[in-house]
Amino acid sequence: MGTGDELVLVAIEPGKRRLHGGERLRFAVRAAELADLAAQGRIRVGERRIAVLDPERVEDRRLNNVLHSLGTTSPAPSLKEWLRATPRSLAHEYLSRLEDRKAVRVRRWRDRGGRTHHDILFVDVERRRKVLAGLDQGVGDDVLAALVEASGLASVAYPGLRGRAARRRLAARAEAGALTPALTEAARAADEETAAIVSRGVEALSRRLFAELSDIYGDLTTGGHGLAHDFDLGGWSSGDLGGHHGGGDHGGGGHHGGGDGSGGW
């Protein structure tokens, strides 16, 4: 699973039948896609623009569509522009990805107004527990830790008094932005110099994503910067998901709605 998949899995509290994180979740998932592409050396998130370094296909079809969109957008978008153009249906697209992996089971239904609702009937608790254990033990992706913290999912990941210590560790880890041993070792295996570049780059990206998401989340309560028109504050329901996307990770048919990750670019 990619960082976006793990983030959405964390946002599903077993027994609650819905995604947590509200409007914040979709922006965080969009950020996770950038982090995964950056970690693979496919993009560089510069101070002004997102640059595509290697346009060759990646294994994950969803990320491949995002990479293609970034490479064909002119002018190249800034980090702020890319995040603020996040499709409203993005979190539900990742919910469908988890369904394909048998990690969740979802019942979809439409109300009289034509809005699609998603009831999460089952979540693979063991798979989710492994993701949370990795976060708490410092084994998982540190970008994921930053995104969980930034999107307000810490109490969903580690609820109640029993989760207080884990929430504190998560907050400290997200703020520190230290790289995981796994990522550092993978980079070092390729080249020592590249390892140092990748390490600095991903750490800096983690901090920038946290900062940009904080700005966007601030706008959720003020409706500023032109974001209000794209909000659905009534909960995690949307209209026809297929209306937002074309080809996408799951193709054009079925309940997944596809998507090219372009978000209007």
HELIX and SHEET records of a PDB file:
HELIX    1   1 THR A    3  VAL A   10  1                                   8    
HELIX    2   2 GLY A   22  ALA A   39  1                                  18    
HELIX    3   3 ARG A   61  THR A   72  1                                  12    
HELIX    4   4 LEU A   79  ARG A   84  1                                   6    
HELIX    5   5 LEU A   90  ASP A  100  1                                  11    
HELIX    6   6 VAL A  125  GLN A  137  1                                  13    
HELIX    7   7 ASP A  142  ALA A  150  1                                   9    
HELIX    8   8 ALA A  154  ALA A  157  1                                   4    
HELIX    9   9 LEU A  161  GLY A  163  5                                   3    
HELIX   10  10 ARG A  164  ALA A  176  1                                  13    
HELIX   11  11 PRO A  181  ALA A  190  1                                  10    
HELIX   12  12 GLU A  192  THR A  222  1                                  31    
HELIX   13  13 ALA A  228  ASP A  230  5                                   3    
HELIX   14  14 LEU A  241  HIS A  244  5                                   4    
SHEET    1   A 2 ILE A  43  VAL A  45  0                                        
SHEET    2   A 2 ILE A  50  VAL A  52 -1                                        
SHEET    1   B 2 VAL A 104  ARG A 110  0                                        
SHEET    2   B 2 THR A 116  VAL A 123 -1                                        
END                                                                             
